Amino acid sequence: MQESFSVEMRGIVKRFESVIACDEVNFRASAGEVHALLGENGAGKSTLMCMLSGVYQPTGGAIYLRGEQVKIRSPKDALKQGIGMVFQSFRLVPTLTAAENIVLGEPSSIWRGTGWMKKKQEEIEAIATKFGLAIHVDRPIWQLSVGEQQRVEIMKTLYRGADIIVLDEPTSVLTPGEAELLFQTLEAMKKEGKTVIMTTHKLGEVMQASDRISVMRKGKMVVTMETGETNERDLAKLMVGKAIIEMPHHSAMNARGELLLSAQELEVIADHGRVACKDLSLHVHHGEIVGIAGVAGNGQKELAEVLTGLRHPTRGSIRMAGKDMRSASVRDFIEAGIAHIPENRMRSGLAGSLGAADNLLLKSYRSGKRTSLGFLRMKRNMAWSQQLIEQFDVRMPSVDTPVSRLSGGNQQKLLFAREIHQSPKLMIAVHPTQGLDIGAASSVHRLLFQLRNSGGGVLLISEDLDEVLRLSDRILVISRGGIVGEMKREEATREQIGLYMAGVRDESGEGEEVI
């Protein structure tokens, strides 16, 4: 009996000027399955799914849904066809609340009778509770952390009841526990006959959650197979087209150096007016990586902003190499030797409409090497930018290409090129490998190790426990705006960190601050 497919894409071609993003791609997915779509950053998988969801239109080829050829001209068309996509780059209106974003555009929003929004909030909260996706439905999006915004995106699709659901890096900012709950949701979707297509770089999750796997490389479909027929190592090799790129492992650090950063009893107010960090203290020394683990929304965003000058604490002290930084400006923090990889690279790290050269100059344009008599040294700066692009393996058509057109991995490598080039004393890295493929994540990890091994300090803020355990010399756990546990890497276990993340303190007294 011939298998029927809920989604079939035949000979799909997509060109962006001279670049072919998808080259004669064939893809099929069935009802009642989770189908993983893999590939390096820039392989074409997100572009393929954007055509299925109506964001892009194919240059060539045809799309079939449930056996019938369709034209999907817009996301609205896709939604009418029962297709919902959760994007890695959020499609949310910052000034609207989570609930308003979720119901935005639905037919019933034309008439808003008495208590309409309250009723909608109750419906959303019921679904959120059912699927374990806790969100503040009454807060505007701009006040939510990246993890909370991701949950809102997932909720939009669940709320609208699509039967073909595309998840683009759905667990990139979720804790292992939250990811497990999501996998339970995927299992429930399968039982209801829904088609789930998941793009991800986390091969362990692919092996755990998917039924079939398709791999793309350089715009072409390489292979489709049953999940049980392969393993993580073979998948990595298929993705990169050569022997697996081993992720760097933690190596013993040299003797810890002098105290570099000291934050004592910080109190920080969030944008929504509530206390985000309370009595928070931490220390980073020369030559060490300090990892901070925690569930999204527990003060990580505000902590990173306070330690880079983007926000001022209402109480407490910050000292960098002995210098008082409590009231310092962003420029003062930069000049003190603090580099910053923000959680949202396109909102706080890079200017998407500008090219690589302009973005690389953002922190160094005042120096004599980059400017002469108030004018930028254009020829020298272009050559310098090209050198950094090659050094950090940023793949882009030219230095003038807007960085918004680059893949996530290349955007992140460009951001690291700018920050590392300043020879920082301290790197504050927030979700540094979020949404990156194996090769790009490996490059980022090596850069952090190199900085630590050269005597610099790293404060790593991540919700990926594997990353925290892989990189950190010391691990702190944040919950409800405070550090609730501390442990050396060799003593840390996922179970203990999980307890701390849930706000459960170790009554034995372990986890006290160590200087």
Secondary structure, DSSP 8 states (H G I E B T S, - for coil): -----SEEEEEEEEEETTEEEEEEEEEEE-TTEEEEEE--TTSSHHHHHHHHTTSS--SEEEEEETTEEE---SHHHHHHTTEEEE-SS----TTSBHHHHHHTT-GGGG---TTHHHHHHHHHHHHHHHHT----TTSBGGGS-HHHHHHHHHHHHHHHT-SEEEEESTTTT--HHHHHHHHHHHHHHHHTT-EEEEE-S-HHHHHHH-SEEEEEETTEEEEEEEGGG--HHHHHHHHHTSS-----------S--SEEEEEEEEEEE-TTSSEEEEEEEEEEETT-EEEEE--TTSSHHHHHHHTTTSS--SEEEEEETTEE-TT--HHHHHHTTEEEE-SSIIIII--TTS-HHHHHTTTTTTSTTTEETTEE-HHHHHHHHHHHHHHTT---S-TTS-GGGS-HHHHHHHHHHHHHHT--SEEEEESTTTT--HHHHHHHHHHHHHHHHTT-EEEEEES-HHHHHHH-SEEEEEETTEEEEEEEGGG--HHHHHHHHTT---TTSTT----
